[in-house]
Amino acid sequence: MSQAITPEASLETPPRGEVTAAEWERVRRIALLVAAGGAAVFILLGLSHWLLHRDAKQLFVSYLVGYAYWLGSALGGLVFLMLQYVTGGAWGLFLRRILEASASVILPLAVLFIPMIIGLPIVYEEYGHWTPVPVESKLQFKAIWLSAPAVTIKAILYFACWIGMVYLFRRWSRQQDEGANGRILDRCETLGAPGIVIYALTITFASIDWVMALEPDWYSTIFPAMFAVGQLLNGYAFALTVFLLLSDRPPFAGAIQPAHMRDFGSLLLAFVMFWAYMSFSQFLLIWVGNLPEENPWYLLRSRGGWQYVVGFIALFHFAVPFMLLLLRDIKEHRGRLLAVAAGLLVMRFIDLFWWIEPALNHQGEYFYWLLDIAAWTALGGLYIWWFTGQLRNRPLLPWNDPYLAEVLRHE
């Protein structure tokens, strides 16, 4: 087995022992406490908001911000799992168990989508989705497509596709761990390619139903792709953060080489650039077109204080991580790469906040963002609780994978 990375290259402290059952349980208890605290704050703030304004719309929109973030982390993990099976690579073997555990959270997230189903008429009614339109109107199909029953049925289909793929990958992975002979890896590779296509189709419609529909008069042909890239970055940054937190513990501590760390950092850099490219492409197309039905989306998000948010996103979601990830010292150093990945997780939340919240007229309210943070915290605590429960039940490395020995010998 390869030697561990030198302290100068990656680790600030000597490797520690393997994560114990007690440590996993402590993390799960803390996650539940965080979830309970976030839920309590969300309920208290939500009741206060409703008593003052008699309007529940902000509660559901804030829930949508937190929900979209954690669903993006789970779906991003699923997509990267499929990418690893299709393309191969050492990075995927080290992250496979983390990606599987992250993707498995799609199951409880499907249940946690129920509040959004309840809030569909409340959130979207103002924008005319359920306002009757003449049969001969061009808006007839749009009104039907974005109606509450249609959105609910489509959401069930989306989650059925995602959960089905997660189930198959997890089942085959367990069979491989149990030493089952056969074409287990071939099955995963075979499902990976069409699975990515299924994800692309479903997330395109889901992003339209849940986010773009907040402003039904606005449209963008690139927004669903931009939304998907954001989820991929979210999922990979989360998996990388967890991996780096565990990288000084067995079985990772004795296997990781500087070349592996550079691969992790370079892949993170690639998706930071991909996100920036998609975001700038949408802005450029709308700016060049200068159409009255497209411009308001950016006008809303560049006035009334939102201009400072978008400047912050441009700086810390792209410019700073881009410059840092160009440096080999950053990519090979565990603590520094961890700081970049964790920082991007925070920026993903701010980016989603900037996408979603300006669609509402907050009428002089300035603390609605506390509801967003409370929802994000509550859902995040539940996410970590389920995630760690899945991760602790499996070996952190796929020991029966035929390519693992080659990866561990990598220099």
C-alpha positions in Angstrom: 0.0 0.0 0.0 1.2 3.5 -0.8 2.5 5.7 1.9 0.5 8.6 3.3 0.9 12.1 2.0 3.6 14.0 3.8 2.6 16.7 6.2 4.1 19.3 4.0 1.9 18.1 1.1 -1.4 17.5 2.7 -1.8 16.7 6.4 -1.2 19.1 9.2 -1.6 16.4 11.9 -0.5 12.7 11.9 -3.0 10.2 10.8 -5.5 9.1 13.4 -7.3 5.8 14.0 -10.4 4.6 12.1 -13.7 6.3 12.8 -15.4 4.5 15.6 -19.1 3.7 16.0 -19.3 6.1 18.9 -17.9 8.9 16.7 -20.5 8.2 14.0 -23.2 8.3 16.6 -22.0 11.6 18.0 -22.1 13.2 14.6 -25.6 11.9 14.1 -26.8 13.2 17.4 -25.3 16.6 16.7 -27.0 16.6 13.3 -30.4 15.9 14.8 -29.9 18.7 17.4 -29.0 21.1 14.6 -32.0 19.9 12.6 -34.3 20.4 15.6 -32.8 23.9 16.3 -33.2 25.0 12.7 -36.8 23.6 12.6 -37.7 25.4 15.8 -36.3 28.7 14.6 -38.1 28.3 11.2 -41.4 27.6 12.9 -41.0 30.6 15.3 -40.0 33.0 12.6 -42.7 31.6 10.3 -45.4 32.1 12.8 -44.2 35.6 13.5 -44.2 36.4 9.8 -47.7 35.0 9.3 -49.1 36.9 12.2 -47.6 40.2 10.9 -48.5 39.7 7.3 -51.1 36.9 7.1 -49.1 35.5 4.2 -47.5 32.0 4.1 -45.8 32.5 0.8 -42.5 33.5 2.2 -42.4 30.3 4.4 -42.7 28.0 1.4 -40.2 30.0 -0.7 -37.7 29.9 2.1 -38.3 26.2 2.4 -37.7 25.9 -1.3 -34.3 27.6 -1.0 -33.1 25.2 1.6 -34.7 22.2 -0.1 -33.2 23.0 -3.5 -29.8 23.2 -1.9 -29.8 19.8 -0.3 -31.6 18.1 -3.2 -28.8 19.5 -5.4 -26.2 17.9 -3.1 -27.9 14.5 -3.3 -28.5 14.6 -7.1 -25.0 15.9 -7.7 -23.7 12.9 -5.7 -25.7 10.6 -7.9 -24.5 12.1 -11.1 -20.9 12.0 -10.0 -21.3 8.4 -9.0 -22.6 7.6 -12.6 -19.8 9.7 -14.1 -17.2 7.7 -12.1 -18.6 4.4 -13.4 -18.7 5.6 -17.0 -15.2 7.3 -17.0 -13.3 5.5 -14.3 -10.5 7.2 -12.4 -9.0 7.0 -9.0 -10.9 10.0 -7.6 -14.1 8.1 -8.0 -13.0 5.0 -6.1 -12.0 7.2 -3.1 -15.3 9.0 -3.2 -17.6 6.2 -4.2 -19.0 5.3 -0.8 -19.5 9.0 0.0 -21.3 9.6 -3.3 -23.5 6.5 -2.7 -24.4 7.7 0.8 -25.1 11.2 -0.5 -27.3 9.9 -3.3 -29.2 7.8 -0.9 -30.6 10.9 0.8 -32.9 11.4 -2.2 -35.3 8.9 -0.5 -36.0 11.0 2.6 -35.9 14.2 0.5 -38.8 12.7 -1.5 -40.8 12.7 1.7 -39.6 16.2 2.6 -41.0 17.4 -0.7 -44.6 17.0 0.6 -44.5 20.6 2.2 -43.7 21.9 -1.3 -46.7 20.1 -2.7 -48.9 21.6 -0.1 -47.5 25.1 -0.8 -47.8 24.9 -4.6 -51.0 27.0 -4.9 -49.8 29.4 -2.2 -46.4 30.0 -3.8 -47.4 30.2 -7.4 -51.0 31.4 -7.4 -50.0 35.1 -7.5 -48.3 34.5 -10.9 -51.5 33.3 -12.6 -50.8 29.5 -12.9 -54.3 28.6 -11.7 -56.0 31.6 -13.2 -58.5 30.3 -15.8 -57.5 31.2 -19.4 -59.5 30.9 -22.6 -59.2 27.6 -24.4 -58.0 29.3 -27.5 -55.3 31.2 -25.6 -51.7 30.3 -26.2 -51.3 30.1 -22.4 -53.7 27.2 -22.1 -51.0 24.5 -22.3 -48.8 26.5 -19.9 -51.6 26.8 -17.4 -52.2 23.0 -17.5 -48.5 22.1 -17.5 -47.8 24.3 -14.4 -51.0 23.4 -12.6 -50.8 21.9 -9.1 -51.8 18.4 -10.2 -49.4 18.3 -13.1 -46.5 19.6 -11.0 -47.3 17.0 -8.4 -47.5 14.1 -10.9 -44.2 15.2 -12.5 -42.5 15.4 -9.2 -43.5 11.8 -8.4 -42.1 10.7 -11.7 -38.8 12.6 -11.1 -38.3 11.1 -7.7 -39.2 7.6 -9.0 -36.5 7.9 -11.6 -33.9 9.1 -9.1 -34.7 6.7 -6.4 -34.8 3.8 -8.8 -31.3 4.6 -10.0 -30.0 5.0 -6.5 -31.6 1.6 -5.5 -29.9 -0.2 -8.3 -26.4 1.3 -7.7 -26.6 0.6 -4.0 -27.8 -2.9 -4.5 -25.1 -3.8 -7.0 -22.5 -2.1 -4.8 -23.5 -4.3 -1.8 -23.3 -7.4 -4.0 -19.8 -6.4 -4.9 -18.9 -5.9 -1.3 -20.2 -9.4 -0.5 -17.9 -10.9 -3.2 -20.6 -11.7 -5.7 -19.0 -12.8 -9.0 -20.4 -11.6 -12.2 -20.6 -8.5 -14.2 -21.5 -6.1 -11.4 -19.2 -3.4 -12.6 -20.5 -3.8 -16.1 -24.0 -3.3 -14.9 -23.1 0.0 -13.2 -21.3 1.2 -16.3 -24.2 0.2 -18.5 -26.7 2.1 -16.3 -24.4 5.1 -15.8 -24.6 6.5 -19.3 -28.4 6.5 -19.7 -28.7 7.5 -16.1 -27.0 10.7 -16.8 -29.4 11.4 -19.7 -32.3 10.6 -17.4 -31.0 13.1 -14.9 -30.5 15.7 -17.5 -34.1 15.4 -18.7 -35.7 15.2 -15.3 -33.8 18.1 -13.8 -34.5 20.3 -16.8 -38.3 19.9 -16.2 -37.9 20.1 -12.4 -35.9 23.3 -12.5 -38.7 24.8 -14.7 -41.5 23.6 -12.4 -39.9 24.6 -9.1 -37.7 27.7 -9.8 -38.4 29.2 -13.2 -42.1 29.0 -12.6 -41.7 31.6 -9.8 -41.5 34.1 -12.7 -43.7 32.5 -15.4 -43.3 35.5 -17.8 -39.5 35.0 -17.9 -37.8 32.2 -19.8 -34.3 31.1 -20.5 -33.1 28.2 -22.6 -29.9 27.9 -20.6 -31.2 28.2 -17.0 -32.0 24.4 -16.6 -28.4 23.6 -17.7 -27.1 26.2 -15.3 -29.2 24.8 -12.5 -27.9 21.3 -13.2 -24.3 22.5 -13.2 -24.8 24.1 -9.9 -26.1 20.8 -8.5 -23.1 19.0 -9.8 -20.7 21.5 -8.2 -22.8 21.3 -5.0 -22.7 17.5 -4.9 -19.0 17.2 -5.7 -18.0 19.9 -3.2 -19.9 18.2 -0.5 -18.4 14.8 -1.2 -14.9 16.3 -1.4 -15.4 18.1 1.9 -16.5 14.9 3.7 -13.6 13.0 2.1 -11.0 15.6 3.2 -12.4 15.5 6.7 -11.9 11.7 6.7 -8.6 11.7 4.8 -6.4 11.5 7.8 -8.2 8.4 9.0 -7.9 4.8 7.8 -8.4 3.5 5.2 -7.7 6.8 3.3 -4.6 7.9 5.3 -2.4 5.3 3.9 -3.5 5.4 0.4 -3.7 9.0 -0.8 -0.9 10.4 -2.9 -0.3 14.0 -4.0 -1.4 13.1 -7.5 -4.8 12.1 -6.1 -5.2 15.4 -4.3 -4.3 17.3 -7.5 -7.0 15.3 -9.3 -9.5 16.3 -6.7 -8.6 20.0 -6.9 -8.4 20.0 -10.7 -11.9 18.5 -11.0 -13.2 21.1 -8.5 -11.6 23.8 -10.6 -13.2 22.4 -13.8 -16.7 22.6 -12.3 -16.1 26.1 -10.9 -15.2 27.2 -14.4 -18.1 25.3 -15.9 -20.6 27.0 -13.5 -19.0 30.4 -14.3 -19.3 29.7 -18.1 -22.9 28.8 -17.9 -23.8 31.8 -15.7 -22.0 34.2 -17.9 -23.5 32.7 -21.0 -27.1 33.2 -19.8 -26.2 36.8 -18.8 -24.6 37.5 -22.2 -27.4 36.0 -24.2 -30.0 38.1 -22.3 -27.9 41.3 -22.5 -27.4 40.9 -26.3 -31.0 40.0 -26.9 -32.2 43.0 -24.8 -35.8 41.7 -24.8 -38.4 43.1 -22.4 -39.6 39.7 -21.4 -36.1 38.6 -20.4 -34.4 41.6 -18.9 -36.5 41.9 -15.7 -34.9 38.8 -14.3 -31.5 40.5 -14.1 -33.0 43.9 -13.3 -34.6 42.5 -10.2 -31.3 40.9 -9.1 -29.2 43.9 -9.6 -31.1 46.5 -7.6 -32.3 47.2 -4.1 -29.2 45.7 -2.5 -29.1 42.6 -4.7 -26.2 44.1 -6.7 -24.0 43.5 -3.6 -25.0 39.9 -3.5 -24.2 39.3 -7.1 -20.9 41.0 -6.7 -20.1 38.8 -3.7 -21.1 35.7 -5.8 -18.8 36.7 -8.7 -15.9 37.2 -6.3 -16.2 34.2 -4.0 -18.0 31.7 -6.2 -15.6 32.1 -9.1 -12.7 34.6 -8.9 -11.2 33.6 -5.6 -11.7 29.8 -5.9 -10.5 30.0 -9.5 -7.3 31.7 -8.5 -6.7 29.4 -5.5 -7.3 26.2 -7.4 -4.7 27.1 -10.0 -2.0 26.7 -7.4 -0.5 23.3 -6.8 0.1 24.1 -3.1 -3.6 24.6 -2.6 -4.6 21.4 -4.3 -2.0 19.2 -2.6 -2.7 20.6 0.9 -5.6 18.9 2.7 -6.5 21.9 4.9 -6.4 24.5 2.1 -8.4 22.4 -0.3 -10.9 21.7 2.4 -11.3 25.4 3.0 -12.0 26.0 -0.7 -14.5 23.1 -1.0 -16.3 24.2 2.2 -16.4 27.8 1.0 -18.0 26.8 -2.3 -20.7 24.9 -0.3 -21.6 28.2 1.4 -21.5 30.0 -2.0 -23.9 27.5 -3.5 -26.5 28.4 -0.9 -26.0 32.2 -1.6 -26.3 31.6 -5.3 -29.6 29.7 -4.9 -30.8 32.4 -2.5 -30.0 35.0 -5.2 -31.8 33.0 -7.8 -35.0 32.4 -5.9 -35.8 35.2 -3.4 -35.9 38.2 -5.7 -38.9 36.7 -7.4 -40.9 37.8 -4.4 -41.9 41.3 -3.5 -40.6 41.5 0.1 -42.2 45.0 0.6 -39.6 46.4 2.8 -38.9 43.2 4.8 -35.2 42.7 5.5 -35.0 39.6 7.7 -36.7 37.0 5.5 -33.3 35.6 4.8 -33.3 34.3 8.4 -36.1 31.9 7.3 -34.0 30.7 4.4 -31.0 30.0 6.8 -33.3 28.3 9.3 -34.8 26.0 6.6 -31.4 25.3 5.2 -30.1 24.4 8.7 -33.1 22.1 9.5 -32.9 20.2 6.3 -29.1 20.1 6.4 -29.2 18.5 9.9 -31.6 15.8 8.6 -29.4 15.3 5.5 -26.2 14.8 7.6 -28.1 12.5 10.0 -29.3 10.2 7.2 -26.0 10.5 5.2 -23.8 9.4 8.1 -26.1 6.6 9.0 -25.6 5.2 5.4 -21.9 5.9 5.3 -21.0 4.1 8.6 -22.7 0.9 7.5 -20.3 0.3 4.6 -16.6 0.1 4.2 -15.2 3.5 3.1 -13.3 1.9 0.2 -14.8 -0.6 -2.3 -12.3 -3.4 -1.5 -13.7 -5.9 -4.1 -13.5 -3.4 -6.9 -11.0 -4.9 -9.5 -9.4 -1.5 -10.1 -8.7 -0.6 -6.4 -5.3 -2.4 -6.2 -4.1 -0.3 -9.2 -5.4 2.9 -7.6 -3.6 2.1 -4.3 -0.3 1.6 -6.2 -0.7 4.9 -8.0 2.4 7.1 -7.9 
